[in-house]
């Protein structure tokens, strides 16, 4: 969305109310799921609906340049997700000649990976990279084993980012949520690295311990339901 979009508390001046029962409302109540899980569920729901529901997508596009109101603000809010992702992702998916290349090493095929852990990285690649490219957008997704670690990488061939642009991504809801999940699952045994090469494009890397279902069962651990 345009940079003029912002989310405020409903008591402040606004253009569009995005809470329930409006079409923009979050169907996952904070009081039931907790704020972090509520936003995670809304992100998945929102991304799926904007791809499959033309009326919803059209409604979201009308929010460009508007001030959105919700009772959650200034706390983390589903409005932040609408602001971050909606227009650029919908446009990139619908209009760009987007190519996705997978490079998965044979040795990484059995690795356990947290559910949807790459989705925010791919969304950022589209929003901050491919959406600004005229044509021939490409996203690369790779996985390989390095000793006792699993290396996951998402890259794009977009226009690249300035240091301030990298900082914006780091502070976004998607990356903050991903970093939090990795820390809860692996503690200090993980890493999330972001890089903006001088030649252009953007690279996000995740490093986690290499684990398979067979390895986990052999040491008597139940499989983490988040994987």
C-alpha positions in Angstrom: 0.0 0.0 0.0 1.0 3.6 -0.3 3.2 5.0 2.5 0.3 7.4 3.6 -1.6 4.4 4.9 -1.6 4.2 8.7 -3.5 2.5 11.5 -4.9 4.5 14.4 -7.1 3.9 17.4 -10.8 4.3 16.7 -11.0 7.3 19.0 -8.8 9.2 16.6 -9.7 10.6 13.2 -9.9 7.9 10.5 -11.3 7.0 7.1 -12.2 3.3 7.4 -12.9 1.2 10.4 -11.3 -2.3 10.0 -12.5 -4.0 13.1 -15.4 -6.5 13.4 -18.0 -6.8 12.0 -16.6 -5.0 8.9 -15.3 -7.0 5.9 -11.8 -6.1 7.1 -12.2 -7.5 10.6 -10.0 -10.1 12.2 -12.1 -13.3 12.7 -9.7 -14.6 15.3 -10.3 -12.8 18.7 -7.3 -11.7 20.7 -9.0 -12.8 23.9 -9.3 -16.3 22.7 -6.0 -16.9 20.8 -3.7 -14.3 22.3 -2.2 -11.5 20.3 0.7 -13.3 18.7 -1.4 -16.4 17.6 -4.3 -14.1 16.6 -2.0 -12.2 14.1 -0.4 -15.3 12.8 -3.8 -16.8 12.0 -5.0 -13.6 10.4 -1.9 -13.4 8.2 -2.6 -16.9 6.8 -6.3 -16.1 6.4 -5.7 -12.7 4.8 -3.2 -14.0 2.3 -5.4 -16.9 1.3 -8.5 -14.7 0.9 -6.9 -12.0 -1.1 -5.8 -14.6 -3.6 -9.2 -16.4 -3.8 -11.9 -13.8 -3.2 -12.0 -11.1 -5.9 -14.5 -9.0 -3.9 -12.3 -9.0 -0.9 -9.2 -8.1 -2.9 -11.1 -5.2 -4.5 -12.2 -4.0 -1.1 -8.7 -4.1 0.2 -7.4 -2.1 -2.8 -9.8 0.7 -1.9 -7.8 1.2 1.4 -4.8 2.7 -0.3 -4.0 6.1 1.0 -6.5 5.8 3.8 -6.3 6.0 7.6 -7.5 2.8 9.1 -9.0 2.5 12.6 -9.0 -0.4 15.1 -9.4 -0.6 18.8 -6.1 -2.5 19.1 -3.8 0.4 18.0 -1.1 1.3 19.0 -0.6 -2.4 20.0 0.2 -4.8 17.2 -2.9 -5.1 15.1 -4.2 -7.0 12.0 -4.3 -3.5 10.4 -0.5 -3.6 10.3 -0.7 -6.8 8.2 -3.3 -5.2 5.9 -1.1 -2.1 5.6 2.1 -4.1 4.9 1.0 -6.8 2.5 -2.3 -6.3 0.7 -1.8 -4.2 -2.4 1.8 -5.1 -3.3 1.3 -8.8 -2.9 -2.0 -8.9 -4.7 -0.5 -6.9 -7.6 2.6 -8.9 -7.8 0.8 -12.2 -7.8 -1.7 -11.1 -10.4 0.3 -9.0 -12.8 4.0 -9.9 -12.7 5.8 -12.5 -14.7 6.9 -14.1 -11.5 9.1 -17.2 -11.6 9.9 -19.3 -8.6 12.9 -21.6 -8.6 13.5 -24.3 -6.0 16.9 -25.7 -5.2 16.4 -28.4 -2.5 19.4 -30.7 -1.8 18.6 -34.4 -1.6 20.1 -34.4 1.9 17.5 -31.8 3.1 14.4 -33.5 1.9 13.6 -35.3 5.1 14.3 -32.3 7.4 11.6 -31.1 9.8 10.8 -27.4 9.2 8.3 -25.2 11.2 5.0 -24.8 9.4 4.8 -21.8 7.1 8.2 -20.5 8.4 9.2 -19.3 4.9 5.9 -17.5 4.0 6.8 -14.1 5.6 10.2 -14.2 3.8 8.5 -14.9 0.4 6.0 -12.2 1.1 8.8 -9.7 1.8 10.6 -10.8 -1.4 7.4 -10.0 -3.4 6.5 -6.8 -1.6 9.9 -5.1 -1.3 11.6 -6.7 -4.3 9.5 -8.1 -7.1 6.6 -5.5 -6.8 9.1 -2.8 -7.8 10.5 -4.7 -10.8 9.1 -4.0 -14.3 9.2 -7.7 -15.4 10.9 -11.1 -15.1 10.7 -11.2 -11.4 12.3 -14.3 -9.8 12.3 -15.7 -6.3 14.7 -18.5 -5.3 14.0 -20.9 -2.5 16.7 -23.3 -1.4 17.4 -25.8 1.4 20.6 -27.7 2.2 22.2 -29.5 5.0 25.5 -28.2 6.4 26.8 -30.5 9.1 24.3 -30.5 12.0 22.4 -27.5 10.6 19.7 -26.9 8.0 20.1 -23.8 5.8 17.0 -22.2 4.3 17.3 -19.3 1.9 14.8 -17.0 0.1 16.2 -14.6 -2.5 14.8 -12.3 -5.1 16.2 -10.4 -8.1 14.4 -7.1 -7.3 15.8 -3.6 -7.2 17.5 -4.1 -3.8 17.1 -2.1 -0.6 18.8 0.7 1.2 19.9 0.2 4.9 16.8 2.0 6.0 14.7 -0.4 3.8 16.4 -3.4 5.5 15.6 -1.9 8.9 11.9 -1.5 7.9 11.7 -5.2 7.0 13.4 -6.2 10.3 10.8 -4.2 12.2 7.8 -5.5 10.3 5.2 -7.9 11.7 6.2 -10.8 9.5 9.9 -10.9 10.3 9.3 -10.1 14.0 6.9 -13.0 14.2 9.3 -15.3 12.4 12.2 -14.4 14.6 10.0 -15.0 17.7 8.9 -18.4 16.5 12.5 -19.5 15.8 13.6 -18.4 19.2 10.8 -20.2 21.0 11.5 -23.4 19.0 15.3 -23.5 19.0 16.6 -20.9 21.5 20.1 -19.8 20.6 20.5 -22.7 18.1 19.0 -20.7 15.3 19.6 -17.6 13.2 17.7 -15.3 10.9 20.0 -13.3 8.6 19.1 -10.6 6.1 21.3 -9.3 3.3 20.9 -6.6 0.6 23.7 -7.3 -1.9 25.2 -4.2 -3.7 24.3 -5.9 -7.0 20.6 -5.8 -6.2 18.0 -8.2 -4.9 17.5 -9.3 -1.3 18.5 -12.5 0.6 17.0 -13.9 3.8 18.6 -16.9 5.5 17.3 -19.2 8.3 19.7 -21.6 10.1 18.1 -24.2 12.4 19.3 -27.6 13.7 19.0 -30.4 11.1 16.3 -32.8 12.5 14.2 -35.6 10.9 11.2 -37.4 12.3 13.4 -40.5 12.6 16.0 -38.6 14.6 13.4 -37.2 16.9 11.8 -40.6 17.6 15.2 -42.2 18.3 15.8 -39.9 21.2 12.2 -40.2 22.5 11.0 -36.7 21.7 7.5 -36.1 20.4 7.3 -34.1 17.2 6.7 -30.4 17.8 3.2 -29.6 16.6 4.5 -26.4 15.2 6.5 -28.3 12.5 
